[in-house]
Amino acid sequence: MEILKIILLILAYTLGIATLIVQIVCFLKDLEYKETILFTIVFLCLIIASTFQSFVKTENSLLLDIQELATNILTLAFAISIPINIHKERVDKYRKIRNNIVITIGTIVTILVIMMHSFNDSILAILIVSIHLLLTVVYSMFFLLFTKPGVLIQFREKSERKIAIIVLIIMIFTSILFIVTAENFDLKQIQQNGGIILAIICIVLSVSKIPGDIKKLLQSEKTFTPDDNKLEKLGITQREQDVLKLLITGKTYNEMAAELFISLPTVKTHVSNIYSKANVRNRLELSNLINAFPVNQ
């Protein structure tokens, strides 16, 4: 059983790191949000912290104490990153306000948990962390269900909604189970099983996420033909059109600068102007807006 657990964790680490690498490559091509990368990094750190003892057997009280505090803080950071990531991926004009509220509440809870830890009240600290995570996830899933998706995730909207419903059902079931078994509350058991559950979730998310990101990368490398009429309506100049045509084919800023014989700051200025005129945040949204379809499709 212990060997199976180790194999499961190694698989989760490997797929998690692979997901992060693909996301970073997508981000460099303006095909992924930095909030999504932050979410993945925090999630990976949380899994490592919560499963530390599976690889390093120790009875050192100081080390165990640090692990417990790190796991709690990373869980709270994870709880903050979930809604921030979902806010970014959905269409919502109050995103900044919502993010500020999420960060403020998360910061207050984090300070409270650190205080509980300093008073050696581990059970109360974990209880506060668990409740905060539960409420944050439930809020995030409802927000996902009742808002429209952004351009980058439209292709997986149906699966996103199904996952949201499944997560809500799991959360409700877990809450009921926790209340029923509250008298037999076992802190050590929760710490041991929590990391394994997170590892399984990581594997599922990675398997569902990686193919979509690779598909985006492959599509960005294809040749595109922009709609000239739409470019004129957007007020994009001829030089900006030259940049745009390279932009939507996945060229990096350095590659565009070399091909157009202009400086890197000039490329960045043109790209910023294009995004501003088109009212988009990245090259994939731009491609969809100007109806740029692959020639070979």
C-alpha atoms as a printed R data frame, in Angstrom:
    type eleno elety resid chain resno       x      y       z
1   ATOM     1    CA   MET     A     1   0.000  0.000   0.000
2   ATOM     2    CA   GLU     A     2   2.856  2.368   0.846
3   ATOM     3    CA   ILE     A     3   4.584  1.650  -2.498
4   ATOM     4    CA   LEU     A     4   1.325  2.382  -4.350
5   ATOM     5    CA   LYS     A     5   1.061  5.693  -2.501
6   ATOM     6    CA   ILE     A     6   4.632  6.650  -3.504
7   ATOM     7    CA   ILE     A     7   3.947  5.771  -7.160
8   ATOM     8    CA   LEU     A     8   0.772  7.869  -7.058
9   ATOM     9    CA   LEU     A     9   2.644 10.854  -5.648
10  ATOM    10    CA   ILE     A    10   5.473 10.571  -8.190
11  ATOM    11    CA   LEU     A    11   2.893 10.454 -10.986
12  ATOM    12    CA   ALA     A    12   1.149 13.532  -9.548
13  ATOM    13    CA   TYR     A    13   4.449 15.452  -9.295
14  ATOM    14    CA   THR     A    14   5.454 14.485 -12.840
15  ATOM    15    CA   LEU     A    15   2.125 15.421 -14.427
16  ATOM    16    CA   GLY     A    16   1.906 18.582 -12.335
17  ATOM    17    CA   ILE     A    17   5.340 19.760 -13.447
18  ATOM    18    CA   ALA     A    18   4.535 18.833 -17.073
19  ATOM    19    CA   THR     A    19   1.339 20.881 -16.856
20  ATOM    20    CA   LEU     A    20   3.260 23.846 -15.454
21  ATOM    21    CA   ILE     A    21   5.877 23.684 -18.227
22  ATOM    22    CA   VAL     A    22   3.223 23.596 -20.966
23  ATOM    23    CA   GLN     A    23   1.380 26.496 -19.305
24  ATOM    24    CA   ILE     A    24   4.558 28.582 -19.184
25  ATOM    25    CA   VAL     A    25   5.188 27.928 -22.891
26  ATOM    26    CA   CYS     A    26   1.579 28.945 -23.615
27  ATOM    27    CA   PHE     A    27   2.013 32.083 -21.492
28  ATOM    28    CA   LEU     A    28   5.130 33.100 -23.432
29  ATOM    29    CA   LYS     A    29   2.999 32.941 -26.572
30  ATOM    30    CA   ASP     A    30   0.118 34.871 -24.921
31  ATOM    31    CA   LEU     A    31  -2.036 31.738 -24.878
32  ATOM    32    CA   GLU     A    32  -2.363 31.377 -21.108
33  ATOM    33    CA   TYR     A    33  -3.061 33.628 -18.127
34  ATOM    34    CA   LYS     A    34  -0.438 34.234 -15.431
35  ATOM    35    CA   GLU     A    35  -3.160 33.612 -12.842
36  ATOM    36    CA   THR     A    36  -3.482 30.046 -14.116
37  ATOM    37    CA   ILE     A    37   0.266 29.514 -13.772
38  ATOM    38    CA   LEU     A    38   0.154 30.922 -10.226
39  ATOM    39    CA   PHE     A    39  -2.688 28.523  -9.395
40  ATOM    40    CA   THR     A    40  -0.652 25.551 -10.678
41  ATOM    41    CA   ILE     A    41   2.504 26.586  -8.783
42  ATOM    42    CA   VAL     A    42   0.622 27.008  -5.490
43  ATOM    43    CA   PHE     A    43  -1.168 23.688  -6.009
44  ATOM    44    CA   LEU     A    44   2.117 21.864  -6.635
45  ATOM    45    CA   CYS     A    45   3.736 23.444  -3.559
46  ATOM    46    CA   LEU     A    46   0.712 22.445  -1.474
47  ATOM    47    CA   ILE     A    47   0.928 18.817  -2.620
48  ATOM    48    CA   ILE     A    48   4.663 18.698  -1.852
49  ATOM    49    CA   ALA     A    49   4.179 20.231   1.610
50  ATOM    50    CA   SER     A    50   1.256 17.967   2.530
51  ATOM    51    CA   THR     A    51   2.995 14.776   1.329
52  ATOM    52    CA   PHE     A    52   6.448 15.609   2.694
53  ATOM    53    CA   GLN     A    53   6.377 12.800   5.255
54  ATOM    54    CA   SER     A    54   5.666 10.192   2.594
55  ATOM    55    CA   PHE     A    55   9.231 10.649   1.351
56  ATOM    56    CA   VAL     A    56  11.037 11.962   4.431
57  ATOM    57    CA   LYS     A    57  10.260  9.900   7.517
58  ATOM    58    CA   THR     A    58  11.006 12.040  10.544
59  ATOM    59    CA   GLU     A    59   9.864 12.520  14.113
60  ATOM    60    CA   ASN     A    60  11.599 15.882  14.486
61  ATOM    61    CA   SER     A    61   8.983 18.056  16.196
62  ATOM    62    CA   LEU     A    62  10.337 21.323  14.780
63  ATOM    63    CA   LEU     A    63  10.297 19.985  11.213
64  ATOM    64    CA   LEU     A    64   6.790 18.597  11.631
65  ATOM    65    CA   ASP     A    65   5.655 21.907  13.099
66  ATOM    66    CA   ILE     A    66   7.060 23.801  10.111
67  ATOM    67    CA   GLN     A    67   5.402 21.357   7.710
68  ATOM    68    CA   GLU     A    68   2.039 21.828   9.409
69  ATOM    69    CA   LEU     A    69   2.280 25.624   9.260
70  ATOM    70    CA   ALA     A    70   3.495 25.554   5.636
71  ATOM    71    CA   THR     A    71   0.636 23.247   4.627
72  ATOM    72    CA   ASN     A    72  -1.936 25.529   6.266
73  ATOM    73    CA   ILE     A    73  -0.522 28.687   4.666
74  ATOM    74    CA   LEU     A    74  -0.251 27.046   1.233
75  ATOM    75    CA   THR     A    75  -3.824 25.773   1.564
76  ATOM    76    CA   LEU     A    76  -4.968 29.351   2.193
77  ATOM    77    CA   ALA     A    77  -2.876 30.574  -0.759
78  ATOM    78    CA   PHE     A    78  -4.483 27.837  -2.861
79  ATOM    79    CA   ALA     A    79  -7.924 28.981  -1.680
80  ATOM    80    CA   ILE     A    80  -7.084 32.535  -2.792
81  ATOM    81    CA   SER     A    81  -5.714 31.438  -6.178
82  ATOM    82    CA   ILE     A    82  -8.839 29.442  -7.117
83  ATOM    83    CA   PRO     A    83 -11.314 32.365  -7.409
84  ATOM    84    CA   ILE     A    84  -8.650 34.734  -8.792
85  ATOM    85    CA   ASN     A    85  -7.940 32.256 -11.582
86  ATOM    86    CA   ILE     A    86 -11.639 31.705 -12.292
87  ATOM    87    CA   HIS     A    87 -12.339 35.467 -12.231
88  ATOM    88    CA   LYS     A    88  -9.657 35.914 -14.904
89  ATOM    89    CA   GLU     A    89 -11.069 33.177 -17.117
90  ATOM    90    CA   ARG     A    90 -14.664 34.457 -16.978
91  ATOM    91    CA   VAL     A    91 -16.316 37.578 -18.368
92  ATOM    92    CA   ASP     A    92 -16.765 39.894 -15.372
93  ATOM    93    CA   LYS     A    93 -16.374 43.679 -15.223
94  ATOM    94    CA   TYR     A    94 -16.041 43.603 -11.414
95  ATOM    95    CA   ARG     A    95 -13.026 41.259 -11.461
96  ATOM    96    CA   LYS     A    96 -10.637 43.636  -9.656
97  ATOM    97    CA   ILE     A    97 -13.130 44.313  -6.854
98  ATOM    98    CA   ARG     A    98 -13.814 40.603  -6.406
99  ATOM    99    CA   ASN     A    99 -10.076 39.844  -6.350
100 ATOM   100    CA   ASN     A   100  -9.453 42.511  -3.709
101 ATOM   101    CA   ILE     A   101 -12.188 41.037  -1.513
102 ATOM   102    CA   VAL     A   102 -10.795 37.502  -1.934
103 ATOM   103    CA   ILE     A   103  -7.237 38.624  -1.111
104 ATOM   104    CA   THR     A   104  -8.346 40.687   1.896
105 ATOM   105    CA   ILE     A   105 -10.387 37.841   3.422
106 ATOM   106    CA   GLY     A   106  -7.598 35.361   2.686
107 ATOM   107    CA   THR     A   107  -5.006 37.604   4.352
108 ATOM   108    CA   ILE     A   108  -7.141 38.012   7.486
109 ATOM   109    CA   VAL     A   109  -7.688 34.245   7.734
110 ATOM   110    CA   THR     A   110  -3.955 33.615   7.209
111 ATOM   111    CA   ILE     A   111  -3.031 35.972  10.076
112 ATOM   112    CA   LEU     A   112  -5.633 34.255  12.274
113 ATOM   113    CA   VAL     A   113  -4.239 30.788  11.435
114 ATOM   114    CA   ILE     A   114  -0.662 31.890  12.193
115 ATOM   115    CA   MET     A   115  -1.882 33.171  15.563
116 ATOM   116    CA   MET     A   116  -3.593 29.829  16.273
117 ATOM   117    CA   HIS     A   117  -0.369 28.052  15.323
118 ATOM   118    CA   SER     A   118   1.646 30.190  17.732
119 ATOM   119    CA   PHE     A   119  -0.789 29.135  20.489
120 ATOM   120    CA   ASN     A   120  -0.301 25.460  19.504
121 ATOM   121    CA   ASP     A   121  -3.969 25.096  18.619
122 ATOM   122    CA   SER     A   122  -3.550 22.891  15.541
123 ATOM   123    CA   ILE     A   123  -7.100 21.549  15.428
124 ATOM   124    CA   LEU     A   124  -8.684 25.006  15.428
125 ATOM   125    CA   ALA     A   125  -6.200 26.210  12.796
126 ATOM   126    CA   ILE     A   126  -6.980 23.297  10.448
127 ATOM   127    CA   LEU     A   127 -10.705 23.773  11.072
128 ATOM   128    CA   ILE     A   128 -10.473 27.457  10.057
129 ATOM   129    CA   VAL     A   129  -8.391 26.589   6.973
130 ATOM   130    CA   SER     A   130 -10.834 23.845   5.937
131 ATOM   131    CA   ILE     A   131 -13.905 26.056   6.307
132 ATOM   132    CA   HIS     A   132 -12.256 28.880   4.362
133 ATOM   133    CA   LEU     A   133 -11.229 26.496   1.553
134 ATOM   134    CA   LEU     A   134 -14.711 24.983   1.446
135 ATOM   135    CA   LEU     A   135 -16.479 28.342   1.205
136 ATOM   136    CA   THR     A   136 -14.010 29.621  -1.396
137 ATOM   137    CA   VAL     A   137 -14.422 26.569  -3.622
138 ATOM   138    CA   VAL     A   138 -18.222 26.658  -3.355
139 ATOM   139    CA   TYR     A   139 -18.242 30.372  -4.245
140 ATOM   140    CA   SER     A   140 -15.865 29.764  -7.182
141 ATOM   141    CA   MET     A   141 -17.958 26.905  -8.578
142 ATOM   142    CA   PHE     A   142 -21.186 28.937  -8.405
143 ATOM   143    CA   PHE     A   143 -19.411 31.889 -10.026
144 ATOM   144    CA   LEU     A   144 -18.242 29.583 -12.826
145 ATOM   145    CA   LEU     A   145 -21.736 28.200 -13.364
146 ATOM   146    CA   PHE     A   146 -23.429 31.603 -13.620
147 ATOM   147    CA   THR     A   147 -20.924 33.570 -15.738
148 ATOM   148    CA   LYS     A   148 -19.794 33.418 -19.348
149 ATOM   149    CA   PRO     A   149 -16.360 32.000 -20.263
150 ATOM   150    CA   GLY     A   150 -13.516 34.078 -21.639
151 ATOM   151    CA   VAL     A   151 -12.068 33.373 -25.073
152 ATOM   152    CA   LEU     A   152  -9.246 31.114 -23.878
153 ATOM   153    CA   ILE     A   153 -11.557 28.580 -22.213
154 ATOM   154    CA   GLN     A   154 -14.608 28.604 -24.484
155 ATOM   155    CA   PHE     A   155 -13.543 25.297 -26.034
156 ATOM   156    CA   ARG     A   156 -13.772 23.546 -22.655
157 ATOM   157    CA   GLU     A   157 -16.835 25.315 -21.258
158 ATOM   158    CA   LYS     A   158 -19.039 22.195 -21.122
159 ATOM   159    CA   SER     A   159 -16.432 20.188 -19.243
160 ATOM   160    CA   GLU     A   160 -15.774 23.144 -16.899
161 ATOM   161    CA   ARG     A   161 -19.448 23.268 -15.904
162 ATOM   162    CA   LYS     A   162 -19.613 19.497 -15.392
163 ATOM   163    CA   ILE     A   163 -16.514 19.619 -13.186
164 ATOM   164    CA   ALA     A   164 -18.032 22.520 -11.197
165 ATOM   165    CA   ILE     A   165 -21.194 20.510 -10.500
166 ATOM   166    CA   ILE     A   166 -19.159 17.435  -9.502
167 ATOM   167    CA   VAL     A   167 -16.954 19.518  -7.182
168 ATOM   168    CA   LEU     A   168 -20.013 21.077  -5.520
169 ATOM   169    CA   ILE     A   169 -21.523 17.631  -4.918
170 ATOM   170    CA   ILE     A   170 -18.217 16.366  -3.458
171 ATOM   171    CA   MET     A   171 -17.929 19.440  -1.225
172 ATOM   172    CA   ILE     A   172 -21.477 19.036   0.099
173 ATOM   173    CA   PHE     A   173 -20.936 15.312   0.696
174 ATOM   174    CA   THR     A   174 -17.578 15.969   2.429
175 ATOM   175    CA   SER     A   175 -19.132 18.630   4.666
176 ATOM   176    CA   ILE     A   176 -21.953 16.304   5.726
177 ATOM   177    CA   LEU     A   177 -19.463 13.498   6.381
178 ATOM   178    CA   PHE     A   178 -17.278 15.815   8.445
179 ATOM   179    CA   ILE     A   179 -20.220 16.939  10.596
180 ATOM   180    CA   VAL     A   180 -21.375 13.343  11.166
181 ATOM   181    CA   THR     A   181 -17.868 12.172  12.162
182 ATOM   182    CA   ALA     A   182 -16.881 15.320  14.100
183 ATOM   183    CA   GLU     A   183 -16.659 13.410  17.383
184 ATOM   184    CA   ASN     A   184 -13.935 11.152  15.917
185 ATOM   185    CA   PHE     A   185 -11.871 14.045  14.569
186 ATOM   186    CA   ASP     A   186  -8.346 12.742  13.853
187 ATOM   187    CA   LEU     A   187  -5.834 15.461  12.960
188 ATOM   188    CA   LYS     A   188  -3.076 13.032  11.913
189 ATOM   189    CA   GLN     A   189  -5.419 11.054   9.663
190 ATOM   190    CA   ILE     A   190  -6.590 14.212   7.904
191 ATOM   191    CA   GLN     A   191  -2.999 15.308   7.279
192 ATOM   192    CA   GLN     A   192  -2.038 11.923   5.831
193 ATOM   193    CA   ASN     A   193  -5.076 11.484   3.580
194 ATOM   194    CA   GLY     A   194  -5.329 15.142   2.507
195 ATOM   195    CA   GLY     A   195  -2.116 15.048   0.489
196 ATOM   196    CA   ILE     A   196  -3.133 11.859  -1.318
197 ATOM   197    CA   ILE     A   197  -6.521 13.328  -2.249
198 ATOM   198    CA   LEU     A   198  -4.776 16.451  -3.587
199 ATOM   199    CA   ALA     A   199  -2.393 14.243  -5.596
200 ATOM   200    CA   ILE     A   200  -5.327 12.419  -7.211
201 ATOM   201    CA   ILE     A   201  -6.991 15.754  -8.041
202 ATOM   202    CA   CYS     A   202  -3.690 16.950  -9.551
203 ATOM   203    CA   ILE     A   203  -3.509 13.879 -11.796
204 ATOM   204    CA   VAL     A   204  -7.094 14.339 -12.987
205 ATOM   205    CA   LEU     A   205  -6.629 18.063 -13.663
206 ATOM   206    CA   SER     A   206  -3.315 17.500 -15.464
207 ATOM   207    CA   VAL     A   207  -4.726 14.780 -17.714
208 ATOM   208    CA   SER     A   208  -7.650 17.030 -18.654
209 ATOM   209    CA   LYS     A   209  -5.559 20.211 -19.018
210 ATOM   210    CA   ILE     A   210  -2.417 19.190 -20.938
211 ATOM   211    CA   PRO     A   211  -4.134 18.066 -24.212
212 ATOM   212    CA   GLY     A   212  -6.035 21.366 -24.470
213 ATOM   213    CA   ASP     A   213  -2.899 23.453 -23.926
214 ATOM   214    CA   ILE     A   214  -0.935 21.432 -26.487
215 ATOM   215    CA   LYS     A   215  -3.794 21.910 -28.944
216 ATOM   216    CA   LYS     A   216  -3.598 25.675 -28.418
217 ATOM   217    CA   LEU     A   217   0.142 25.613 -29.051
218 ATOM   218    CA   LEU     A   218  -0.231 23.589 -32.247
219 ATOM   219    CA   GLN     A   219  -2.992 25.860 -33.521
220 ATOM   220    CA   SER     A   220  -0.938 28.980 -32.819
221 ATOM   221    CA   GLU     A   221   1.812 27.692 -35.124
222 ATOM   222    CA   LYS     A   222  -0.496 27.497 -38.166
223 ATOM   223    CA   THR     A   223  -0.651 30.147 -40.880
224 ATOM   224    CA   PHE     A   224  -3.423 32.722 -40.437
225 ATOM   225    CA   THR     A   225  -5.080 35.180 -42.812
226 ATOM   226    CA   PRO     A   226  -6.565 38.187 -40.988
227 ATOM   227    CA   ASP     A   227  -9.757 39.822 -42.213
228 ATOM   228    CA   ASP     A   228  -8.550 43.167 -43.643
229 ATOM   229    CA   ASN     A   229 -11.992 44.761 -43.290
230 ATOM   230    CA   LYS     A   230 -12.055 44.081 -39.576
231 ATOM   231    CA   LEU     A   231  -8.519 45.412 -39.188
232 ATOM   232    CA   GLU     A   232  -9.554 48.703 -40.805
233 ATOM   233    CA   LYS     A   233 -12.625 48.971 -38.590
234 ATOM   234    CA   LEU     A   234 -10.421 48.556 -35.532
235 ATOM   235    CA   GLY     A   235  -8.229 51.450 -36.683
236 ATOM   236    CA   ILE     A   236  -5.089 49.317 -36.876
237 ATOM   237    CA   THR     A   237  -2.358 50.982 -38.934
238 ATOM   238    CA   GLN     A   238  -0.425 49.279 -41.721
239 ATOM   239    CA   ARG     A   239   2.664 48.824 -39.525
240 ATOM   240    CA   GLU     A   240   0.521 47.446 -36.731
241 ATOM   241    CA   GLN     A   241  -0.991 45.026 -39.239
242 ATOM   242    CA   ASP     A   242   2.503 43.744 -40.034
243 ATOM   243    CA   VAL     A   243   3.056 43.114 -36.336
244 ATOM   244    CA   LEU     A   244  -0.407 41.613 -35.922
245 ATOM   245    CA   LYS     A   245   0.097 39.047 -38.680
246 ATOM   246    CA   LEU     A   246   3.228 37.786 -36.946
247 ATOM   247    CA   LEU     A   247   1.622 38.044 -33.520
248 ATOM   248    CA   ILE     A   248  -1.266 35.688 -34.256
249 ATOM   249    CA   THR     A   249   1.041 33.068 -35.764
250 ATOM   250    CA   GLY     A   250   2.789 32.613 -32.432
251 ATOM   251    CA   LYS     A   251   5.958 34.620 -33.083
252 ATOM   252    CA   THR     A   252   7.806 35.882 -30.005
253 ATOM   253    CA   TYR     A   253   8.517 39.591 -29.571
254 ATOM   254    CA   ASN     A   254  12.190 39.010 -30.393
255 ATOM   255    CA   GLU     A   255  11.307 37.110 -33.572
256 ATOM   256    CA   MET     A   256   8.939 39.875 -34.661
257 ATOM   257    CA   ALA     A   257  11.598 42.521 -34.029
258 ATOM   258    CA   ALA     A   258  14.157 40.617 -36.110
259 ATOM   259    CA   GLU     A   259  11.746 39.929 -38.983
260 ATOM   260    CA   LEU     A   260  10.442 43.505 -39.201
261 ATOM   261    CA   PHE     A   261  13.841 45.135 -38.508
262 ATOM   262    CA   ILE     A   262  12.526 47.145 -35.564
263 ATOM   263    CA   SER     A   263  13.523 47.340 -31.894
264 ATOM   264    CA   LEU     A   264  11.986 45.202 -29.156
265 ATOM   265    CA   PRO     A   265  10.416 48.231 -27.355
266 ATOM   266    CA   THR     A   266   8.803 49.258 -30.659
267 ATOM   267    CA   VAL     A   267   7.292 45.781 -31.050
268 ATOM   268    CA   LYS     A   268   5.916 45.943 -27.511
269 ATOM   269    CA   THR     A   269   4.420 49.387 -28.214
270 ATOM   270    CA   HIS     A   270   2.730 48.142 -31.399
271 ATOM   271    CA   VAL     A   271   1.361 45.060 -29.608
272 ATOM   272    CA   SER     A   272   0.064 47.199 -26.746
273 ATOM   273    CA   ASN     A   273  -1.665 49.529 -29.228
274 ATOM   274    CA   ILE     A   274  -3.193 46.565 -31.080
275 ATOM   275    CA   TYR     A   275  -4.558 45.036 -27.870
276 ATOM   276    CA   SER     A   276  -5.914 48.417 -26.777
277 ATOM   277    CA   LYS     A   277  -7.678 49.096 -30.085
278 ATOM   278    CA   ALA     A   278  -9.106 45.572 -30.231
279 ATOM   279    CA   ASN     A   279  -9.958 45.586 -26.494
280 ATOM   280    CA   VAL     A   280  -8.369 42.168 -25.941
281 ATOM   281    CA   ARG     A   281  -5.802 40.802 -23.461
282 ATOM   282    CA   ASN     A   282  -3.796 38.316 -25.529
283 ATOM   283    CA   ARG     A   283  -3.151 37.046 -29.053
284 ATOM   284    CA   LEU     A   284  -5.711 34.223 -28.897
285 ATOM   285    CA   GLU     A   285  -8.506 36.651 -28.043
286 ATOM   286    CA   LEU     A   286  -7.243 38.866 -30.863
287 ATOM   287    CA   SER     A   287  -7.316 35.976 -33.345
288 ATOM   288    CA   ASN     A   288 -10.918 35.148 -32.452
289 ATOM   289    CA   LEU     A   289 -11.968 38.788 -32.597
290 ATOM   290    CA   ILE     A   290 -10.664 39.459 -36.104
291 ATOM   291    CA   ASN     A   291 -11.951 36.098 -37.361
292 ATOM   292    CA   ALA     A   292  -8.491 34.779 -38.212
293 ATOM   293    CA   PHE     A   293  -8.923 31.200 -39.318
294 ATOM   294    CA   PRO     A   294  -6.155 28.762 -40.284
295 ATOM   295    CA   VAL     A   295  -5.716 28.580 -44.038
296 ATOM   296    CA   ASN     A   296  -5.531 24.791 -44.057
297 ATOM   297    CA   GLN     A   297  -8.809 24.247 -42.268
